[in-house]
Each structure stands twice: as structure tokens, then as C-alpha cells.
């Protein structure tokens, strides 16, 4: 059993019936989510932070 950096638990089975890893998204109480945002040079940075927050 492995816990990934974004707090998912991955079970890697070793039997013939289960050949794919099982990812359990609900074992951990918190999860990390990576978001990417773009902003141009002329945009208001404070307003962008307010929208995200």
C-alpha cells in the first residue's frame, strides 16, 4: 500500500484476479489539488488573488 504526494492511497494487488492497482480516494482526510492559472502582464494581480481566494 502506497500513499502518494497528493494523499491518495494506492493498493497494488499481487493476485491473478486483480491485475490493476486500486486507488482509494477516500482513505485520507485531506487531498492536494494542483491548479494552474494564467494571468497577463496588464491584469490586476490583487483582483486575480481575490478571485482565487
Secondary structure per residue as TSV (DSSP state, phi and psi in degrees):
chain	resnum	aa	ss	phi	psi
A	1	X	-	360.0	133.2
A	2	X	E	-123.5	147.4
A	3	X	E	-113.5	122.2
A	4	X	-	-80.6	172.6
A	5	X	T	-66.6	-22.8
A	6	X	T	-99.0	20.3
A	7	X	S	69.9	35.4
A	8	X	-	-97.5	147.5
A	9	X	E	-101.4	123.9
A	10	X	E	-113.4	122.4
A	11	X	E	-101.3	127.6
A	12	X	-	-110.1	100.9
A	13	X	-	-72.5	159.5
A	14	X	-	-121.8	19.5
A	15	X	S	-105.9	166.0
A	16	X	S	-69.6	-36.2
A	17	X	S	-72.0	-30.2
A	18	X	-	-112.9	99.3
A	19	X	-	-102.9	-10.4
A	20	X	S	-111.7	148.9
A	21	X	-	-63.0	148.8
A	22	X	E	-107.9	120.4
A	23	X	E	-104.4	119.4
A	24	X	E	-103.3	112.5
A	25	X	T	-84.2	-8.5
A	26	X	T	-111.8	7.8
A	27	X	S	-75.6	-35.6
A	28	X	S	-92.6	150.8
A	29	X	S	-78.8	-25.3
A	30	X	-	-127.8	155.5
A	31	X	-	-135.1	146.8
A	32	X	-	-94.9	136.0
A	33	X	-	-125.6	128.7
A	34	X	-	-98.0	125.7
A	35	X	-	-120.3	145.1
A	36	X	-	-117.8	127.7
A	37	X	-	-123.0	144.7
A	38	X	-	-114.2	146.0
A	39	X	-	-145.6	142.5
A	40	X	-	-92.6	169.0
A	41	X	T	-63.7	-29.7
A	42	X	T	-86.5	-5.5
A	43	X	S	-78.0	157.4
A	44	X	-	-83.2	110.8
A	45	X	H	-64.9	-40.0
A	46	X	H	-62.4	-40.3
A	47	X	H	-66.4	-38.5
A	48	X	H	-62.4	-43.8
A	49	X	H	-62.1	-39.1
A	50	X	H	-65.0	-37.7
A	51	X	H	-67.4	-41.3
A	52	X	H	-69.8	-40.2
A	53	X	-	-74.2	360.0
